[in-house]
């Protein structure tokens, strides 16, 4: 024991130095091992960076084949609870649309990618072939494709119905929404059948407003109880300008079947101008088959223009006007759900597309 104490006493410094060195070495080894283990865990859990901020999927390094320790990392994906239906997915059944304030027949048709007349064909009871009969709260039948719906009668045949509505029998038979057995197409009376591509004659409401020529009363394409008088002389028009100042935009309905004019955007009180020189042949207040307060100008060269739904009329019958002269103020009289100008151009009593002549 005395020898050990003597040895320790003589070598105390060396023994303590080696002991401290050993403890430090053990601590370093243990610390390095712990650090390496924690780093590997963080790398395995951390998401891999993407190469671009809007990349659809994160870039993940693919494992190397034959590597001794291959770790497969999960790919993060956004959870999608709502199924996206392709915009061009075909529709075979009708839908029902409730009209809202500010709607127009042409804008509704564009929304459902069909022609305006298709909506008129299948809503005869509510619209009566007149786009201006549209009103908020009204429910419309919207066919899936252009054509019309027809209520089948007991004596009908596919060939007869196809001929009546100017389409092909095969289009009716093979339309998926009709659910017909093409080998034995029996259709029960009262069944609502889609007639793809079908069409019928629409009521020409413009014909109820006559086209008046100077020296001729009632010379037009229809009959009317609107009073007028013979007007002789006056300026002759040449070319057509827009009948409103400012932006020339459509407020809802364009030119097309069932609407033989254009509805030009015009807030209440907007000045309405003569589109060409001529003589006023009608300046009539009242409902007038839905036209409301309206003015008709004969331009003396076979052409006439009509300005409808006016809130105020500023000209009188047989008055000569020049191009750009004030005719009245825009409004919403007659069959109208909002202030605008219904504008028509006629030639020989027949309506033509104003877009072809307006400058």
SVG drawing of the C-alpha trace seen along z (x, -y; Angstrom):
<svg xmlns="http://www.w3.org/2000/svg" viewBox="-104 -69 112 73">
<polyline fill="none" stroke="black" stroke-width="0.4" points="0.0,0.0 2.9,-2.3 4.5,-1.6 1.2,-2.6 0.9,-5.8 4.6,-6.5 4.1,-5.8 1.0,-7.9 2.6,-10.7 5.7,-10.7 3.5,-10.5 0.4,-12.3 0.6,-14.9 1.1,-12.3 -1.7,-10.1 -4.2,-13.0 -3.1,-14.2 -3.8,-10.8 -7.1,-10.5 -8.3,-13.9 -7.1,-13.0 -9.0,-9.7 -12.2,-11.4 -12.0,-14.1 -11.4,-11.5 -14.4,-9.5 -16.5,-12.7 -15.4,-13.6 -16.1,-10.2 -19.6,-10.1 -20.4,-13.7 -19.4,-13.0 -21.5,-9.9 -24.6,-11.7 -24.2,-14.6 -23.9,-12.3 -27.0,-10.4 -29.1,-13.6 -28.0,-15.1 -29.0,-11.9 -32.4,-12.0 -33.0,-15.7 -31.9,-15.0 -34.3,-12.1 -37.3,-14.0 -36.6,-17.4 -38.4,-18.0 -36.1,-18.3 -35.9,-21.8 -37.6,-22.4 -35.8,-23.9 -38.6,-26.4 -41.1,-28.1 -44.0,-27.0 -43.0,-23.5 -45.9,-21.0 -43.9,-18.4 -40.8,-18.6 -37.6,-17.3 -36.6,-14.1 -33.3,-12.4 -33.8,-8.9 -32.1,-6.1 -29.0,-4.6 -29.4,-1.0 -27.2,1.4 -26.6,-1.1 -26.2,0.7 -28.6,-1.5 -31.3,-3.0 -33.9,-5.3 -37.1,-6.1 -38.4,-9.5 -42.2,-10.3 -43.4,-12.8 -45.5,-15.6 -48.9,-16.1 -51.7,-18.6 -54.9,-17.0 -57.7,-17.7 -61.2,-17.1 -63.0,-18.6 -63.1,-16.9 -62.3,-19.1 -64.8,-18.5 -63.3,-19.4 -64.9,-22.5 -65.5,-20.7 -67.1,-17.7 -70.3,-17.0 -73.7,-17.5 -76.7,-15.4 -79.4,-16.6 -81.1,-20.0 -80.3,-22.3 -82.6,-25.0 -81.3,-28.6 -82.9,-31.3 -82.5,-34.7 -80.7,-37.4 -80.8,-41.1 -78.4,-42.3 -78.8,-39.0 -79.4,-39.1 -80.4,-36.2 -77.1,-36.5 -75.0,-36.5 -76.8,-33.4 -76.3,-31.6 -72.6,-32.4 -72.3,-31.1 -73.7,-27.7 -71.9,-27.7 -75.2,-27.5 -76.9,-29.9 -79.4,-32.4 -82.2,-31.0 -81.7,-27.6 -83.0,-29.2 -85.9,-30.8 -86.9,-27.5 -87.2,-25.7 -88.8,-28.5 -91.7,-29.5 -94.2,-29.6 -92.1,-32.1 -90.2,-34.1 -92.7,-33.9 -89.7,-34.2 -88.8,-37.7 -85.4,-38.2 -86.7,-41.3 -89.3,-39.2 -86.4,-38.0 -87.0,-39.1 -85.2,-38.5 -86.5,-35.4 -87.7,-33.7 -86.6,-30.0 -85.3,-28.9 -84.7,-25.5 -81.2,-25.3 -80.7,-22.5 -77.3,-20.6 -76.6,-21.3 -78.0,-23.6 -81.5,-22.5 -84.8,-22.3 -86.8,-20.1 -90.0,-18.6 -92.9,-16.9 -93.5,-13.7 -97.0,-13.0 -98.6,-9.5 -98.6,-9.6 -95.1,-11.0 -92.2,-9.2 -88.6,-10.0 -88.4,-10.8 -91.4,-13.1 -90.2,-15.0 -86.7,-15.3 -88.2,-16.7 -90.5,-19.1 -87.6,-20.6 -85.1,-20.5 -82.6,-18.1 -81.5,-14.5 -83.3,-11.4 -80.0,-9.8 -79.1,-12.9 -82.3,-12.2 -81.7,-8.5 -78.1,-8.6 -78.2,-11.5 -77.2,-9.9 -79.6,-12.1 -82.6,-10.6 -81.7,-7.1 -83.3,-5.4 -82.9,-1.9 -81.8,-2.6 -82.9,0.9 -86.4,0.3 -86.9,-3.4 -90.2,-3.4 -91.0,-6.8 -93.9,-7.1 -96.3,-10.0 -95.5,-13.0 -91.8,-12.2 -89.5,-15.3 -87.1,-14.5 -84.0,-16.5 -83.9,-17.4 -80.1,-18.2 -79.7,-20.8 -83.5,-21.4 -85.0,-24.8 -88.4,-26.4 -89.6,-29.8 -89.5,-32.5 -92.0,-35.4 -90.5,-38.4 -91.4,-41.1 -89.8,-43.7 -92.5,-43.3 -95.0,-44.8 -93.2,-48.1 -93.7,-49.2 -91.0,-50.6 -92.4,-53.9 -91.2,-55.4 -91.8,-59.1 -95.0,-59.5 -96.1,-55.9 -97.9,-55.1 -97.5,-51.6 -95.1,-50.4 -93.3,-47.8 -93.2,-44.1 -96.2,-43.9 -99.3,-45.6 -99.4,-48.1 -101.8,-50.4 -99.0,-53.0 -100.1,-56.3 -97.9,-58.0 -98.3,-60.6 -96.9,-61.1 -93.7,-63.1 -92.2,-64.5 -88.8,-66.0 -86.0,-66.3 -82.3,-65.4 -80.9,-62.2 -78.6,-60.1 -75.1,-58.9 -73.4,-56.4 -74.1,-55.6 -72.4,-56.8 -72.9,-55.4 -76.1,-56.7 -74.4,-57.3 -71.3,-59.0 -68.6,-57.4 -67.8,-53.6 -69.7,-51.6 -70.4,-48.4 -73.3,-46.0 -75.3,-46.0 -76.7,-42.5 -78.3,-41.3 -76.6,-41.4 -78.0,-41.0 -79.4,-37.6 -82.5,-35.4 -85.3,-36.8 -83.4,-40.1 -83.0,-42.0 -81.1,-44.9 -78.3,-45.6 -78.7,-46.8 -76.1,-49.6 -74.9,-50.5 -76.5,-53.8 -77.2,-54.9 -80.4,-56.8 -80.4,-60.2 -77.6,-59.5 -78.1,-61.6 -79.3,-59.5 -78.2,-60.8 -79.4,-60.3 -77.2,-57.8 -77.6,-59.5 -79.4,-62.4 -83.1,-61.9 -86.7,-62.6 -88.5,-61.5 -91.4,-59.3 -92.5,-58.0 -92.0,-59.6 -94.3,-57.5 -94.6,-57.2 -96.1,-54.2 -95.5,-50.5 -95.4,-49.8 -95.0,-46.0 -92.2,-46.3 -90.3,-49.1 -91.5,-51.7 -90.9,-55.3 -89.2,-55.1 -88.3,-57.1 -87.9,-55.9 -86.0,-57.9 -86.3,-57.4 -83.0,-58.2 -84.5,-58.5 -82.3,-55.9 -84.2,-52.7 -82.7,-52.7 -84.4,-53.5 -83.2,-53.4 -85.1,-52.8 -84.2,-54.1 -86.2,-52.3 -86.7,-52.4 -86.2,-56.2 -86.9,-58.0 -87.5,-61.2 -88.3,-62.0 -86.8,-65.3 -88.0,-65.2 -91.4,-65.3 -92.8,-63.6 -91.7,-65.0 -88.8,-66.9 -85.6,-66.8 -82.5,-65.8 -78.8,-65.7 -76.3,-63.0 -75.4,-63.3 -78.5,-65.5 -80.2,-64.8 -83.2,-62.4 -84.0,-61.7 -82.5,-60.4 -81.8,-56.8 -84.1,-55.0 -85.8,-51.7 -89.4,-52.2 -91.4,-49.3 -90.1,-45.8 -86.8,-46.5 -85.0,-45.6 -82.4,-48.3 -81.5,-51.5 -80.0,-51.0 -80.7,-51.8 -82.3,-49.2 -81.0,-50.2 -82.1,-48.8 -81.2,-49.5 -83.6,-48.4 -83.3,-48.3 -86.5,-48.0 -88.4,-47.0 -86.0,-44.1 -83.7,-44.3 -79.9,-44.1 -77.0,-43.7 -76.0,-47.2 -72.4,-46.0 -72.1,-45.9 -72.8,-49.6 -71.9,-51.5 -68.7,-53.6"/>
</svg>
